[in-house]
Amino acid sequence: MGEAGPPLGHAAPSQRVLRPGHRRRRLRRLTLLPRPEETRRRSSRAGQLQLVLRPGAEEIPAGSSHQAPNLHRGGRLNDAVLLNKLFDIVPFSHILQVEAQAGVRYAMQNPLSYINSNIAGFVNLLEVAKAADPQPAIVWASSSSVYGLNTEVPFSENHRTDQPASLYAATKKAGEEIAHTYNHIYGLSLTGLRFFTVYGPWGRPDMAYFFFTKDILHGKGINVYVTQDEKEVARDFTYIDDIVKGCVGALEHGGEEHRKRREEARPGAAPGLQPWGTPPPSPSESLVGILETLLGTKAKKRVVKMPRNGDVPYTHANVSLAYKDFGYKPTTDLATGLRKFVKWYVSYYGIESRVKKENEPNTNDHTDD
Ligand SMILES: NC(=O)c1ccc[n+]([C@@H]2O[C@H](COP(=O)([O-])OP(=O)(O)OC[C@H]3O[C@@H](n4cnc5c(N)ncnc54)[C@H](O)[C@@H]3O)[C@@H](O)[C@H]2O)c1
């Protein structure tokens, strides 16, 4: 859980990429999308939470917490009372479920938090969703970590995912199997997306690009990993906006697929589970080099062998099926994405003046700021 907040939680239901007529509703710690056509908008007194109701649905007085417990405080996936209440109020058509205990390394310190959120919390949501009428189509975040010790590249939907290298990966893999079960038994539409190293504004401070930025700016040394046999470590870094656009496609596809399946009374396999990265992979050295340029500061690098902490040395996605099925087409290269991240970082922490003017973002690119 990040000090700066969740990138997907902040950006995923972003209005600017939703189609006209769609409305998003987001609780601080629970992201749910309601039915687009049958909605009208009501705002909470505080303006922090907006509920969308069907015409004719029971009106919820602004700020009335007795009818919707916890709505104004955010909630946990594990809170069945809250979830049931929400489904009583709103006939959600789509859910984008990105809440989870994320992070590979932290799983060694707090393993139970992964079980609580990624398994117990997830099952709680599925239990409520399976009983809803209509059932919502659910798109949820799995992870490239499920590929674990797989060495075949680029990672594809057909590769083995039964050798997780971390408890985090094991819980995401469990989520995939659990999703399959709910699809098989209850016909619930579940699309799991295997994200690869998602980065950007509002990112997680426990991720390397984030703490490298902080440490470079503070003149602290950074550990740049190589493999045990001294090969480079590389990742398919994926910029948040590319993921957001893909998620919208997956939500639309998930809902449509679900409708067809119901009409044809066929259960079908749970869709999704393809890799969602941004090939080609970038080596850690490139990540550091780009940050040095953007920050106008040389990093104090120590090259060290990667410890056995759950991280994997190389991730690379074959995204052709994700494109075919959901129109997922990442277009942001690492330099462009990091430039946007650094712009956000220096502004968020109020340190613009410390980063030299000439290293600031190219002002020509305002496409999605
Ligand atoms: N960022 C990445 O590189 C990456 C890569 C692969 C997969 N993912 C997945 O994408 C999703 C979002 O990741 P992120 O990087 O934005 O993580 P994040 O930690 O920034 O955001 C996750 C949010 O979920 C909330 N949360 C955790 N447990 C919860 C619970 N039981 N109930 C309600 N809320 C809960 C946390 O408080 C946090 O705000 C996660 O499912 C993660 O596993 C992320």
The ligand as a Tripos MOL2 file, in Angstrom:
@<TRIPOS>MOLECULE
LIG
   44    48     1     0     0
SMALL
NO_CHARGES

@<TRIPOS>ATOM
      1 N1          1.6400   -1.9590  -10.2710 N.am      1 LIG1
      2 C1          2.0450   -3.0780  -10.8760 C.2       1 LIG1
      3 O1          3.1460   -3.1630  -11.4030 O.2       1 LIG1
      4 C2          1.1450   -4.2750  -10.9810 C.ar      1 LIG1
      5 C3          1.5760   -5.3620  -11.7470 C.ar      1 LIG1
      6 C4          0.7610   -6.4760  -11.8430 C.ar      1 LIG1
      7 C5         -0.4460   -6.5040  -11.2060 C.ar      1 LIG1
      8 N2         -0.8360   -5.4450  -10.4500 N.ar      1 LIG1
      9 C6         -2.1170   -5.5190   -9.7840 C.3       1 LIG1
     10 O2         -2.8380   -4.3460  -10.0860 O.3       1 LIG1
     11 C7         -3.6450   -3.9700   -8.9630 C.3       1 LIG1
     12 C8         -3.3360   -2.5720   -8.5040 C.3       1 LIG1
     13 O3         -1.9690   -2.4730   -8.1940 O.3       1 LIG1
     14 P1         -1.3110   -1.1240   -7.7140 P.3       1 LIG1
     15 O4          0.0950   -1.1590   -8.1670 O.co2     1 LIG1
     16 O5         -2.2050    0.0170   -8.1080 O.co2     1 LIG1
     17 O6         -1.3390   -1.3760   -6.1500 O.3       1 LIG1
     18 P2         -1.6580   -0.4100   -4.9100 P.3       1 LIG1
     19 O7         -1.1760   -1.0760   -3.6710 O.co2     1 LIG1
     20 O8         -1.1450    0.9620   -5.1870 O.co2     1 LIG1
     21 O9         -3.2430   -0.3690   -4.9230 O.3       1 LIG1
     22 C9         -4.0230   -1.4070   -4.4090 C.3       1 LIG1
     23 C10        -5.0820   -0.7920   -3.5140 C.3       1 LIG1
     24 O10        -5.8970   -1.8360   -3.0320 O.3       1 LIG1
     25 C11        -6.2270   -1.5250   -1.6820 C.3       1 LIG1
     26 N3         -6.5820   -2.7600   -0.9880 N.ar      1 LIG1
     27 C12        -5.7620   -3.7500   -0.5930 C.ar      1 LIG1
     28 N4         -6.4590   -4.7220    0.0120 N.ar      1 LIG1
     29 C13        -7.7680   -4.3280   -0.0180 C.ar      1 LIG1
     30 C14        -8.9770   -4.9150    0.4560 C.ar      1 LIG1
     31 N5         -8.9860   -6.0790    1.0660 N.pl3     1 LIG1
     32 N6        -10.1290   -4.2260    0.2540 N.ar      1 LIG1
     33 C15       -10.1380   -3.0340   -0.3690 C.ar      1 LIG1
     34 N7         -9.0120   -2.4320   -0.8230 N.ar      1 LIG1
     35 C16        -7.8500   -3.0770   -0.6510 C.ar      1 LIG1
     36 C17        -4.9800   -0.8970   -1.1330 C.3       1 LIG1
     37 O11        -5.2750   -0.1180    0.0010 O.3       1 LIG1
     38 C18        -4.5230   -0.0480   -2.3080 C.3       1 LIG1
     39 O12        -5.0910    1.2320   -2.2260 O.3       1 LIG1
     40 C19        -3.3830   -5.0080   -7.8910 C.3       1 LIG1
     41 O13        -4.3580   -6.0100   -8.0160 O.3       1 LIG1
     42 C20        -2.0250   -5.5560   -8.2680 C.3       1 LIG1
     43 O14        -1.8330   -6.8460   -7.7550 O.3       1 LIG1
     44 C21        -0.0730   -4.3340  -10.3290 C.ar      1 LIG1
@<TRIPOS>BOND
     1     1     2 1
     2     2     3 2
     3     2     4 1
     4     4     5 ar
     5     4    44 ar
     6     5     6 ar
     7     6     7 ar
     8     7     8 ar
     9     8     9 1
    10     8    44 ar
    11     9    10 1
    12     9    42 1
    13    10    11 1
    14    11    12 1
    15    11    40 1
    16    12    13 1
    17    13    14 1
    18    14    15 2
    19    14    16 1
    20    14    17 1
    21    17    18 1
    22    18    19 2
    23    18    20 1
    24    18    21 1
    25    21    22 1
    26    22    23 1
    27    23    24 1
    28    23    38 1
    29    24    25 1
    30    25    26 1
    31    25    36 1
    32    26    27 ar
    33    26    35 ar
    34    27    28 ar
    35    28    29 ar
    36    29    30 ar
    37    29    35 ar
    38    30    31 1
    39    30    32 ar
    40    32    33 ar
    41    33    34 ar
    42    34    35 ar
    43    36    37 1
    44    36    38 1
    45    38    39 1
    46    40    41 1
    47    40    42 1
    48    42    43 1
@<TRIPOS>SUBSTRUCTURE
     1 LIG1         1 GROUP 0 **** ****
